[in-house]
Amino acid sequence: MRVAVPREKDAEALRTIVAESPLPVIADIHFNHTLALKAIDAGAHCIRLNPGNIGGREKVAEVAVKATEAGVPMRIGVNSGSLPKHLHELERSSPVEALVAAAVEFVELMEGLDFTEFKVSIKSTNVPNTIAANRLLAEIAREHHADYLDVYSLFVDPQGNPKSEYLQDDGIHLSGKGYEVWADEVERFLKK
């Protein structure tokens, strides 16, 4: 279960949420890396960071060190709306390459810190760019003998339109059927 932690009081409440949740809790952190540190202290099972808005490499590294000590993995969300500033020019000319470059930079940072318990998710407000970026990231992962699981493509047609049969009425969130498809794909991947 992903829980947003935008303020200090949310980090404090997280301890109770973690203790009472029957599901693993992922703390979703934006803009303030100290909230990630507090979420780890509160017992979060995973930390979700966006390296484009967390405040730079040093702050991501501080979270990685604490996560390593606590045995907490991270989910890295690379989004088209919050790429690092040095990639903005590339984003204007080649948004897919900019997304992937941000993801690769993060992977290299984590490898440099000997932090291996992470996964990367990249997305764009432009669905075809999301698909293209994930395909390019999959190629890079294969070249480096890294695992890559694409669950996004399961839910869109070849033109990038969402498959409504897997979505709730809001057209955004997965339905029960959508989660079944997702779980089956993850299970197949894990059995490899």
C-alpha positions in Angstrom: 0.0 0.0 0.0 1.5 3.3 -1.0 1.1 6.2 1.5 1.9 9.8 0.7 4.1 11.4 3.3 4.2 15.1 2.5 4.6 16.6 6.0 6.3 15.9 9.3 3.0 14.9 10.9 2.4 12.3 8.2 5.8 10.8 8.9 4.8 10.5 12.6 1.4 8.9 11.6 3.2 6.4 9.4 4.4 4.4 12.4 0.8 3.7 13.3 -0.2 2.9 9.7 2.7 0.5 9.4 1.9 -1.2 12.6 -1.8 -1.7 11.8 -1.6 -2.4 8.0 -2.0 -6.0 6.9 -0.1 -5.0 3.7 3.5 -3.8 3.2 3.6 0.1 3.3 5.5 2.1 0.7 6.2 5.7 1.9 5.8 8.1 -1.1 8.2 10.9 -0.6 8.5 14.2 -2.6 10.6 17.3 -2.1 12.0 16.5 1.4 14.5 13.7 1.9 14.3 14.0 5.7 10.7 12.6 5.4 12.2 9.5 3.8 14.6 9.1 6.7 11.8 9.4 9.1 9.6 7.0 7.1 12.4 4.4 7.4 12.5 5.0 11.2 8.7 4.5 11.2 9.1 1.1 9.7 8.1 1.7 6.1 8.6 -1.5 4.1 9.8 0.5 1.0 10.5 4.1 0.1 9.3 5.7 -3.1 11.4 8.6 -4.2 11.5 10.9 -7.2 15.1 11.8 -7.8 14.0 14.8 -9.9 12.4 16.6 -6.9 14.1 15.2 -3.8 17.0 17.7 -3.7 20.0 16.2 -5.4 22.3 13.3 -5.4 23.6 13.9 -1.9 20.1 13.7 -0.4 19.3 10.6 -2.4 22.6 9.1 -1.2 21.7 9.9 2.5 18.4 8.0 2.1 20.2 5.1 0.4 22.6 4.8 3.3 19.9 4.7 5.9 17.8 2.3 3.7 20.8 0.0 3.5 21.2 0.0 7.2 17.5 -0.8 7.7 17.2 -3.3 4.9 14.5 -1.2 3.2 14.3 -1.2 -0.6 13.4 1.8 -2.7 11.1 2.4 -5.7 12.4 5.2 -7.9 9.7 7.1 -9.8 11.1 9.0 -12.8 8.4 11.3 -14.2 8.3 13.6 -17.2 7.1 16.5 -15.1 10.0 16.4 -12.6 13.2 15.5 -14.4 16.4 16.9 -13.1 17.2 20.4 -14.4 20.2 19.4 -16.3 17.9 17.2 -18.5 15.4 19.9 -19.4 17.0 20.8 -22.7 17.2 17.1 -23.7 13.6 16.7 -22.6 12.5 19.4 -25.1 14.2 17.7 -28.0 13.9 14.1 -27.0 11.6 13.4 -24.1 12.0 9.6 -24.2 15.8 9.8 -24.0 15.5 12.3 -21.2 13.3 10.0 -19.2 15.7 7.1 -19.7 18.8 9.2 -19.0 17.3 10.2 -15.6 16.6 6.5 -14.8 20.1 5.4 -15.9 21.7 8.2 -13.8 19.8 7.0 -10.8 20.8 3.4 -11.3 24.5 4.5 -11.7 24.2 6.5 -8.4 22.7 3.5 -6.6 25.4 1.2 -8.0 28.1 3.7 -6.9 26.6 3.5 -3.3 26.5 -0.3 -3.5 22.7 0.0 -3.0 21.0 -2.8 -5.0 17.6 -3.1 -3.5 15.7 -0.8 -5.8 13.3 -0.8 -8.7 12.8 2.0 -11.3 9.5 3.2 -12.7 9.4 5.7 -15.6 6.3 7.4 -16.9 5.3 10.4 -18.9 2.0 12.3 -19.3 2.4 11.3 -22.9 1.4 7.6 -23.1 3.4 6.8 -26.3 6.5 8.3 -24.6 6.0 6.2 -21.6 5.8 3.1 -23.8 8.9 4.1 -25.8 10.9 5.0 -22.6 10.0 1.6 -21.0 11.1 -0.2 -24.2 14.4 1.6 -24.3 15.0 1.0 -20.6 14.2 -2.7 -21.1 16.9 -2.8 -23.8 19.4 -1.2 -21.6 18.5 -3.5 -18.7 19.1 -6.6 -20.9 22.4 -5.2 -22.1 23.5 -5.0 -18.4 22.0 -8.3 -17.4 19.5 -6.6 -15.1 16.0 -7.8 -14.5 13.2 -5.8 -16.2 9.5 -6.4 -15.8 7.1 -4.5 -18.0 3.6 -4.5 -16.6 2.6 -1.2 -18.2 2.2 -2.7 -21.7 -0.3 -5.2 -20.5 -2.8 -2.4 -20.0 -2.5 -0.4 -23.2 -3.3 -1.2 -26.8 -0.6 -0.8 -29.5 -1.5 2.9 -30.0 -1.0 3.5 -26.2 -4.7 3.8 -25.4 -5.7 2.3 -22.0 -7.5 -1.0 -22.1 -10.8 -0.1 -20.3 -11.6 -3.7 -19.4 -8.7 -3.5 -16.8 -9.7 -0.2 -15.3 -12.1 1.1 -12.7 -14.8 3.6 -13.8 -12.4 6.5 -13.2 -10.3 5.2 -16.1 -7.1 5.5 -14.1 -6.9 2.8 -11.4 -6.8 -0.9 -12.0 -10.0 -2.9 -11.5 -10.1 -6.3 -9.8 -9.5 -7.9 -13.2 -6.6 -5.5 -13.9 -4.9 -6.5 -10.6 -5.4 -10.2 -11.5 -3.6 -9.7 -14.8 -0.9 -7.7 -13.0 -0.4 -10.3 -10.3 -0.2 -13.1 -12.9 2.5 -11.3 -14.8 4.5 -10.6 -11.7 4.2 -14.2 -10.6 5.4 -15.5 -14.0 8.4 -13.1 -13.8 9.3 -14.2 -10.3 9.2 -17.9 -11.2 11.9 -17.4 -13.9 
